[in-house]
Each structure stands twice: as structure tokens, then as C-alpha cells.
Amino acid sequence: MVCEESVTEFETNAVVINGLQKSLGEKTVINGISFSIPHNTIYSIIGPNGAGKTTLIRLILKLLNKDEGAVYYAHGEDKLAALLENDYLYETKTGWENIMFFHGYFNSEEKEYIIQAKKYVKQLQLDTAIDCKVATYSKGMKRKLSLIIVLLRNMPVLILDEPTSGIDPVSRVLIRNLLSQLKKDGKTILLTSHDLSEIEKCSDYISILKEGKIIETFCNDKGAIDLEERFLKLIGEVEVENEKQY
């Protein structure tokens, strides 16, 4: 969907969200949210449990119907690939069988698909388990396999909801490096995570969500701020004490 008065915004932005509103029952879950995701950036949304992150993602993906507002897509609404909070894999198939099963839905040339799949499998160090049944995988391994399948859709905009959930420290670094490479390759990434350390290290822009509203958005000058301290002060749930110097 392209809005005429928003066309010029697409010169700099991949996705434009304008006044999104959503209630579930009597509760307002998303309350008039507006923001834009610049092309070729990693844009992160953080917030406490129940802030509305997953609902916002589902509205952007049109998995939920909005009450008010609009979402505009520079590349078209069918040019997004999403990793949702749950892994949707076939447990009785091997990792590689899962990869090839989803190929049937992606309308891509098989040779190139296999080349890219092998590259991602090696990059995320899943190669020693790729021929094992997914039922034997840890949560982190399933997450990495799900991420690989999403990336193989080769879409210009990636929406990743908690991509490092259940992931060990080494794999977090591998995923961070992969996201950095995807950005260099021209992808735009919308990311949500509770892992503030990873968000601080990889994001270009960060929005903080509380009770369905964005309370702050800022450009992330990596290493210049203590994101955890800033987050906790803005959320106001925990008193942040300064460490005493002795």
C-alpha cells in the first residue's frame, strides 16, 4: 500500500507506521504509534513484557487487523520476511529437510537457494546437526534453523521477533555478525529483543515501548550510552543506583 503524500518518505524509509491503534477486548494494546524505519538500517524496539511489541509486529505484518492508522511499505507489503516468536518447524524432519520443504513456497531458483542455505548453515554453525531430526535440537538450534529459513526468502525487509531467544553466547555473536552483513548487503531489519546488550551492539535506531506507546526513539551511538540504565529509568519500574567508586 502506497500513500501519495508518503511517496517522498520512501526515498529514505522502508516502512512508515502512522497512528497505529489496536485494542484487544477492553484493553488498548497499541496506542497511536507512529515511526519510520530508514532503508538499510537495523531498527530495534524494546520494552517490558506486555508493552505491545509482539502485537505491533503482528499489525505490521497484517496478521492482526488494526483499529486505526496505517502501515506503508516502500517495497510492497509482500516484500517482508518475518521470524515470529515461535518456531514453526517439522520436528520429524531433519534440519535440511525443513530447509528444502520451505523452498517449495519461496519461488526461488533451487541451485542458488541451496548455495545460500549451505552458506547460512555454516555461518551459524548448524552444519554438524543439519542432517539430524529437528526433534533432537535445542531451543537455540531451532531458532537458528528458523532464522535461516526466513533469510532464504531473500526479502528486502526482515522482521525478527526475539531472534536470540534461547541462543548461547557464541551463537549470539554469530547472529550479530550475520545481521551486520545483511545490512551491508542492503537489507532493512526491524528487531525486537529482551537482550539489551545485543540491541545496544547492533542497532542503528532504538524505540522504547511502554503500555502500547513509544516513549522515546533515539539514534544509537554504539557504546556511547548504557542502554540498560536508560531503559530502566524510562520504564520507571526499577530504581537505578549509581555504582559507588572506592
Order of alpha helices (4+ residues) and beta strands (2+ residues): beta-beta-beta-alpha-beta-beta-alpha-alpha-alpha-beta-alpha-beta-alpha-beta-beta-alpha
